[in-house]
């Protein structure tokens, strides 16, 4: 393991071991302080965040974009502070930490026994939403995680999410898709963060007026298993309670090839994501390149 990898692993380990012990007001202040410090340094991630917001809020002045990126970094650090602390939250704290609208789409889908795929963008705190599902709804689910370096850091994330009641599969390798399909055919729940394609072979969509790629997995799973496909968007307000919306189902088109159906369904997901992101751009934690115009064709997403 390189020195940089050891540093990253140690930093995250410190977060999970130390931040979760802090009183909540102290953790909130710490997160805001760290966010403002990172924003003032204007590193690569902050500059990319601003560039992405420029597409979400066209015509925004440099001052407005700077304001958004500062709020975005505060939202991003709120996600991390909450995530570090989630394992120490009581069941009651988890149950009262999230208020979703449109929940009937999910509960009715699960009650039907057909299986449900929830697809989310990188908005607010998807880990908290997942913990709420396993705790409040008492419904386990399966998800995938990007393989991080060093391997020990990936193992930390897997252990953390499994501790919240999730089944976590590695993103790489073909076995994940077949396992997800089996869970859905058994009437289970699958949750996927789906606004950024990690394979460079996703589906092209129109996203805020420009072309981007998003993963085909959610649409393909729904087609192959008959599962319900539900977009979900999340946001923060001024309260300690995260808000969210389960959108209406994305239907499988009645005609067309598999690729054509996948394209239509993935575009519908992108449209739902765009609605949530446009309403709460500061809660979209996209510190990476996303649109095709920004990507290096030889390297794919980075």
C-alpha positions as CSV (number, residue, x, y, z in Angstrom):
1,X,0.0,0.0,0.0
2,X,1.3,3.4,-1.0
3,X,1.8,6.3,1.5
4,X,-1.2,8.1,-0.1
5,X,-3.4,5.0,0.2
6,X,-2.4,4.6,3.9
7,X,-3.2,8.2,4.5
8,X,-6.6,7.9,2.8
9,X,-7.5,4.8,4.7
10,X,-6.3,6.3,8.0
11,X,-8.3,9.5,7.4
12,X,-11.5,7.6,6.8
13,X,-10.8,5.3,9.8
14,X,-10.3,8.4,12.0
15,X,-13.7,9.8,10.8
16,X,-15.6,6.6,11.6
17,X,-13.9,6.1,15.0
18,X,-13.9,9.8,16.1
19,X,-16.7,11.8,14.5
20,X,-19.4,9.3,15.5
21,X,-18.6,10.0,19.2
22,X,-19.0,13.8,18.9
23,X,-22.2,15.5,20.1
24,X,-24.4,16.2,17.0
25,X,-24.1,20.1,17.2
26,X,-20.3,19.7,17.4
27,X,-20.3,17.4,14.3
28,X,-22.5,19.9,12.4
29,X,-20.1,22.8,13.2
30,X,-17.1,20.7,12.3
31,X,-18.6,19.7,9.0
32,X,-19.4,23.3,8.1
33,X,-15.9,24.5,9.1
34,X,-14.2,21.8,7.0
35,X,-16.5,22.5,4.0
36,X,-15.7,26.2,4.1
37,X,-12.0,25.6,4.3
38,X,-12.1,23.2,1.3
39,X,-14.2,25.7,-0.6
40,X,-11.8,28.6,0.1
41,X,-8.9,26.4,-1.3
42,X,-10.7,26.0,-4.6
43,X,-9.2,22.7,-5.4
44,X,-10.0,20.5,-8.3
45,X,-13.2,19.1,-6.8
46,X,-14.7,22.5,-6.0
47,X,-13.9,23.9,-9.4
48,X,-15.5,20.8,-11.0
49,X,-18.6,21.2,-8.8
50,X,-18.9,24.8,-10.0
51,X,-18.6,23.8,-13.6
52,X,-21.3,21.2,-13.1
53,X,-23.6,23.7,-11.4
54,X,-23.0,26.1,-14.4
55,X,-25.0,23.5,-16.5
56,X,-27.7,23.0,-13.9
57,X,-28.2,26.8,-13.4
58,X,-27.5,28.2,-16.9
59,X,-26.8,31.9,-16.9
60,X,-25.7,32.0,-13.3
61,X,-23.2,34.7,-12.5
62,X,-19.7,33.8,-11.2
63,X,-21.0,35.1,-7.8
64,X,-24.0,32.8,-7.9
65,X,-21.9,29.8,-8.8
66,X,-19.5,30.6,-6.0
67,X,-22.4,30.8,-3.6
68,X,-23.8,27.5,-4.9
69,X,-20.4,25.7,-4.6
70,X,-20.0,26.9,-1.1
71,X,-23.5,25.6,-0.2
72,X,-22.7,22.4,-2.2
73,X,-19.5,21.7,-0.1
74,X,-21.5,22.3,3.1
75,X,-24.1,19.8,1.9
76,X,-21.3,17.4,0.9
77,X,-19.7,17.6,4.3
78,X,-23.1,17.2,6.0
79,X,-23.3,13.9,4.1
80,X,-19.9,12.8,5.4
81,X,-20.6,13.9,9.0
82,X,-23.9,12.0,9.0
83,X,-22.4,9.0,7.4
84,X,-19.6,8.8,9.9
85,X,-22.2,9.1,12.7
86,X,-24.9,6.8,11.3
87,X,-23.6,3.6,12.9
88,X,-24.0,5.3,16.3
89,X,-27.5,6.6,15.7
90,X,-30.3,4.9,17.6
91,X,-33.0,3.2,15.6
92,X,-35.4,6.1,16.6
93,X,-32.9,8.7,15.3
94,X,-32.7,6.9,12.0
95,X,-36.5,6.6,11.7
96,X,-37.0,10.3,12.3
97,X,-34.1,11.5,10.2
98,X,-35.8,11.1,6.8
99,X,-39.2,12.2,5.5
100,X,-40.0,10.9,2.0
101,X,-43.0,11.8,-0.2
102,X,-44.5,9.4,-2.6
103,X,-43.6,6.4,-0.4
104,X,-46.7,4.5,-1.6
105,X,-44.9,3.8,-4.9
106,X,-42.3,1.8,-3.0
107,X,-44.6,0.1,-0.5
108,X,-47.2,-0.9,-3.0
109,X,-44.5,-2.2,-5.3
110,X,-43.0,-4.3,-2.5
111,X,-46.4,-5.6,-1.5
112,X,-47.1,-6.7,-5.1
113,X,-44.1,-9.1,-4.8
114,X,-42.7,-8.1,-8.2
115,X,-39.5,-6.6,-6.9
116,X,-38.4,-2.9,-6.9
117,X,-35.4,-1.0,-8.2
118,X,-34.8,2.4,-6.6
119,X,-32.5,4.6,-8.7
120,X,-31.0,7.7,-7.2
121,X,-28.6,10.5,-8.2
122,X,-25.8,11.7,-5.8
123,X,-28.2,13.9,-3.9
124,X,-28.0,14.6,-0.2
125,X,-27.4,11.4,1.8
126,X,-28.4,8.2,0.1
127,X,-26.8,6.1,2.9
128,X,-29.3,7.7,5.4
129,X,-32.2,6.9,3.0
130,X,-31.0,3.3,2.9
131,X,-30.7,3.1,6.6
132,X,-34.2,4.5,6.9
133,X,-35.5,1.8,4.6
134,X,-33.9,-1.0,6.6
135,X,-34.9,0.4,9.9
136,X,-38.3,2.2,9.5
137,X,-39.6,-0.1,6.7
138,X,-37.7,-3.1,8.1
139,X,-36.9,-4.0,4.4
140,X,-33.4,-5.3,3.5
141,X,-32.0,-4.4,0.1
142,X,-29.1,-5.1,-2.2
143,X,-26.8,-2.4,-3.7
144,X,-23.4,-2.2,-5.4
145,X,-20.3,-0.2,-4.4
146,X,-17.5,1.1,-6.5
147,X,-14.2,-0.6,-5.7
148,X,-12.1,2.0,-4.0
149,X,-8.3,2.0,-3.6
150,X,-6.8,1.0,-1.3
151,X,-8.7,-2.3,-0.9
152,X,-8.8,-1.7,2.9
153,X,-10.8,1.5,2.3
154,X,-13.3,-0.4,0.1
155,X,-13.6,-2.9,2.9
156,X,-14.4,-0.2,5.3
157,X,-17.2,1.1,3.1
158,X,-18.6,-2.4,2.7
159,X,-18.6,-3.1,6.4
160,X,-20.2,0.3,7.1
161,X,-23.0,-0.2,4.7
162,X,-23.5,-3.9,5.8
163,X,-23.7,-2.6,9.3
164,X,-26.7,-0.4,8.2
165,X,-28.5,-3.5,6.9
166,X,-27.5,-3.5,3.3
167,X,-26.2,-6.3,1.1
168,X,-23.3,-4.8,-0.8
169,X,-21.9,-6.2,-4.0
170,X,-18.7,-5.0,-5.8
171,X,-19.4,-2.9,-8.9
172,X,-16.7,-4.6,-11.0
173,X,-17.3,-8.0,-12.4
174,X,-20.4,-9.5,-14.1
175,X,-21.7,-11.4,-11.1
176,X,-23.3,-8.4,-9.5
177,X,-26.0,-8.1,-12.2
178,X,-27.1,-11.7,-12.0
179,X,-27.3,-11.5,-8.2
180,X,-29.3,-8.3,-8.4
181,X,-31.7,-10.0,-10.8
182,X,-32.1,-13.0,-8.5
183,X,-33.0,-10.7,-5.6
184,X,-35.6,-8.9,-7.7
185,X,-37.2,-12.1,-9.0
186,X,-37.6,-13.1,-5.4
187,X,-39.5,-9.9,-4.8
188,X,-36.7,-8.0,-3.2
189,X,-35.5,-4.5,-3.2
190,X,-32.4,-3.1,-5.1
191,X,-31.1,0.4,-4.6
192,X,-28.6,1.9,-7.1
193,X,-26.9,5.3,-7.4
194,X,-27.4,5.8,-11.1
195,X,-26.5,9.3,-12.3
196,X,-22.8,8.6,-13.3
197,X,-21.7,5.8,-15.6
198,X,-18.5,4.1,-14.3
199,X,-18.1,1.8,-17.3
200,X,-17.8,4.3,-20.2
201,X,-20.4,2.1,-21.9
202,X,-23.6,3.4,-20.5
203,X,-26.6,4.9,-22.2
204,X,-26.4,8.4,-23.7
205,X,-29.1,10.8,-22.3
206,X,-29.9,14.4,-22.6
207,X,-29.2,16.0,-19.2
208,X,-29.7,19.7,-18.7
209,X,-29.5,20.3,-22.5
210,X,-26.2,18.3,-23.1
211,X,-25.3,14.7,-23.6
212,X,-24.2,12.6,-20.7
213,X,-23.9,8.8,-20.0
214,X,-25.8,7.0,-17.3
215,X,-25.7,3.4,-16.4
216,X,-28.0,1.0,-18.2
217,X,-28.3,-1.4,-15.2
218,X,-31.6,-0.1,-13.6
219,X,-33.5,-0.2,-16.9
220,X,-32.1,-3.6,-17.9
221,X,-32.9,-5.1,-14.5
222,X,-36.5,-3.8,-14.7
223,X,-36.9,-5.3,-18.2
224,X,-35.4,-8.7,-17.4
225,X,-37.1,-9.3,-14.1
226,X,-40.4,-7.4,-14.3
227,X,-39.4,-5.3,-11.3
228,X,-40.8,-1.8,-10.7
229,X,-38.3,1.0,-11.5
230,X,-38.6,4.0,-9.3
231,X,-36.5,7.2,-9.4
232,X,-35.8,8.8,-6.0
233,X,-34.5,12.3,-5.3
234,X,-33.3,13.6,-2.0
235,X,-32.6,17.1,-0.5
236,X,-31.8,18.9,2.7
237,X,-33.6,21.9,4.1
238,X,-32.8,23.9,7.2
239,X,-34.0,21.2,9.6
240,X,-32.0,18.1,10.8
241,X,-34.4,15.9,8.8
242,X,-33.6,15.0,5.2
243,X,-36.4,15.1,2.7
244,X,-37.0,13.0,-0.4
245,X,-39.4,11.9,-3.1
246,X,-40.2,8.6,-4.6
247,X,-41.3,9.4,-8.2
248,X,-43.8,7.6,-10.3
249,X,-42.7,4.4,-11.9
250,X,-40.7,4.4,-15.1
251,X,-42.6,2.0,-17.3
252,X,-41.0,-0.4,-19.8
253,X,-42.0,0.7,-23.4
254,X,-44.5,-1.6,-25.1
255,X,-42.4,-1.9,-28.2
256,X,-38.8,-1.6,-29.4
257,X,-35.6,-3.5,-29.1
258,X,-34.0,-4.0,-25.7
259,X,-31.5,-1.2,-26.5
260,X,-34.3,1.1,-27.5
261,X,-36.3,0.4,-24.4
262,X,-33.2,0.9,-22.2
263,X,-32.5,4.2,-23.9
264,X,-36.1,5.5,-23.3
265,X,-36.2,4.3,-19.6
266,X,-32.7,5.7,-18.8
267,X,-33.8,9.1,-20.3
268,X,-36.8,9.0,-18.1
269,X,-34.6,8.4,-15.0
270,X,-32.3,11.3,-16.2
271,X,-35.4,13.6,-16.4
272,X,-36.5,12.7,-12.9
273,X,-33.0,13.2,-11.6
274,X,-32.8,16.6,-13.3
275,X,-36.1,17.7,-11.7
276,X,-34.7,17.0,-8.2
277,X,-31.2,18.4,-9.0
278,X,-32.7,21.6,-10.5
279,X,-34.8,22.2,-7.4
280,X,-31.9,21.6,-5.0
281,X,-28.6,22.0,-7.0
282,X,-26.5,22.6,-3.8
283,X,-27.4,19.0,-2.6
284,X,-26.0,17.4,-5.8
285,X,-22.6,16.1,-4.8
286,X,-21.1,15.7,-8.3
287,X,-17.4,16.6,-7.9
288,X,-16.4,14.6,-11.0
289,X,-16.7,15.1,-14.7
290,X,-20.1,13.9,-16.0
291,X,-21.0,15.4,-19.4
292,X,-19.5,13.9,-22.5
293,X,-18.0,17.2,-23.6
294,X,-15.9,17.1,-20.4
295,X,-14.7,13.5,-20.6
296,X,-11.5,12.2,-22.1
297,X,-12.7,9.6,-24.6
298,X,-9.5,7.5,-24.0
299,X,-10.0,7.4,-20.2
300,X,-13.8,7.6,-19.7
301,X,-15.2,8.9,-16.4
302,X,-12.8,10.3,-13.8
